[in-house]
């Protein structure tokens, strides 16, 4: 078993670790977050570097059978395969040639993943289990300052079934104030749960926000790579397969929601773990994807 970790975690606000080319001890990372924080956009950017692993939601429960089939495992029913074998195959496909492994994990999937990796663990922390499976890990927590914009984006995706490029919209979205309210609280709860988990596990995440990512994707990725002791390959430019989805519908929903709920108290914006910047103070109408 690996020793108790002294982990440096990148929060995407993100947490990550990678190395250029072949290294003696390449570090891996988990990208931790909640839906509609730009994590798919970021995953595409990180993968495009050819150095920072191939982060995907390999352990999302509804997608386990699909991933198992892609990895050549027999599938019959729910979780019909050996989870340890599945994790070993994920580690292979989620790694770049330099040995850096990456995966994306949402709060709602974390405990199911830990239970699958170590169903009878005794005295092991979550990070012990993750280290035993994937080797030394860093963490990237991606989050979004504008929680209302995040909840609106999430509500719209749930209604239409359109989560990312390639999906087809199944229905016309209609603003549901109660649905947005519920998702605001879910986001706040999951963000708080991540922060508590980092503290309990002794993790120190590196934070990147959606707002920073959208404002300057290249600089955001280069900052993560620098933290991981990686240098972008010559000629690399940010060219993700996914693009920002926000449009006038999102902006209209946000304005209508604020008009209806302006008499209600926060928390509609999560407290930051570092001083606010000037750009973050304009959160109410920024970051509209």
C-alpha positions, -999 to +999 in steps of 0.1 A: +000+000+000+012+035-007+021+056+022-003+082+035-002+109+008+011+143+009-010+155-020-009+187-039-043+192-054-053+215-083-088+230-078-104+240-114-123+264-101-087+228-110-060+202-096-035+184-119+000+170-123+018+159-154+053+159-170+068+165-203+079+134-222+092+104-203+099+110-167+111+087-139+080+092-117+052+108-137+024+121-115-013+117-123-044+137-114-081+138-109-102+166-122-128+172-096-159+193-100-196+197-106-216+197-139-216+228-161-182+242-149-165+240-183-149+206-173-156+190-207-140+221-224-110+218-201-107+180-206-104+186-243-078+212-239-057+191-215-060+161-238-049+182-268-015+189-252-006+152-256+011+154-222-016+157-195-034+124-197-068+119-213-093+130-186-128+116-191-157+106-168-147+070-168-163+063-134-197+080-139-222+054-129-246+057-160-216+053-183-198+024-167-213-003-190-205+019-221-169+023-210-165-013-201-176-023-236-152+002-251-124-014-230-133-049-242-149-061-211-180-084-210-211-066-197-243-082-184-264-061-161-252-034-138-215-033-128-211-069-141-173-066-144-144-067-121-140-031-109-103-035-103-097-048-138-119-020-151-098+006-132-066-009-146-079-006-182-091+029-175-056+038-162-041+026-195-065+044-218-065+076-196-027+079-198-006+097-223+027+081-235+046+099-208+027+079-182+005+107-169-030+094-161-061+117-157-098+112-150-127+135-143-149+128-113-180+146-101-189+146-064-219+124-070-197+096-084-168+097-059-181+074-032-194+048-057-159+048-073-141+044-039-165+016-029-158-002-062-121+001-058-120-011-022-152-027-011-136-041+021-111-015+030-101-012+067-086+020+080-077+034+045-085+069+035-101+077+002-068+089-011-051+057+001-075+038-021-069+061-050-031+060-046-032+022-044-051+021-078-036+049-098-003+057-081+006+092-067-022+116-076-028+153-076-063+168-078-079+195-100-110+210-087-129+229-113-157+252-101-177+282-112-181+315-094-214+323-110-236+296-094-268+309-109-254+308-145-242+273-137-276+262-124-293+277-155-269+259-178-275+226-159-313+230-160-313+237-197-291+207-204-314+184-183-345+196-201-331+193-236-307+164-233-280+186-249-249+184-228-221+189-253-213+191-290-227+160-307-258+157-286-292+164-301-317+187-284-348+167-276-372+194-264-375+232-262-363+245-228-386+264-205-374+284-175-384+265-143-376+287-113-380+258-089-356+236-109-330+264-110-334+269-072-329+232-066-298+231-087-284+262-071-286+244-037-272+211-052-242+230-066-236+247-033-238+214-014-215+196-038-189+224-038-190+224+000-187+186+000-156+188-022-140+214+001-147+193+032-133+162+014-101+180+005-097+191+041-104+156+055-080+140+031-052+165+037-054+177+001-044+212-010-062+218-043-051+242-070-081+263-080-092+273-115-126+288-122-148+285-152-146+323-156-108+322-159-109+292-183-134+310-207-115+343-205-081+327-214-081+290-222-045+289-232-032+307-201-053+285-179-040+253-194-004+266-194-008+274-157-019+239-149+010+224-170+035+247-152+022+235-119+027+199-131+063+207-143+052+203-179+061+225-209+037+226-238+051+210-270+063+235-296+034+249-316+007+238-292-023+260-293-057+255-275-080+238-299-106+219-279-133+198-296-160+215-275-170+251-275-189+274-252-226+268-254-241+299-237-264+320-258-292+346-254-315+320-238-291+315-209-287+353-204-325+357-205-331+330-179-304+345-156-320+380-158-355+366-152-343+344-123-326+373-106-356+395-111-378+369-094-353+360-066-336+393-059-354+395-025-340+361-014-307+358+005-276+341-010-259+317-013-260+321-050-223+327-053-199+304-035-173+320-012-139+319-028-109+304-012-087+333-023-093+371-026-118+382-053-105+398-084-121+427-102-135+403-128-151+380-103-171+409-088-192+411-119-203+375-114-240+382-118-239+385-155-206+368-164-199+332-173-231+325-191-225+290-206 
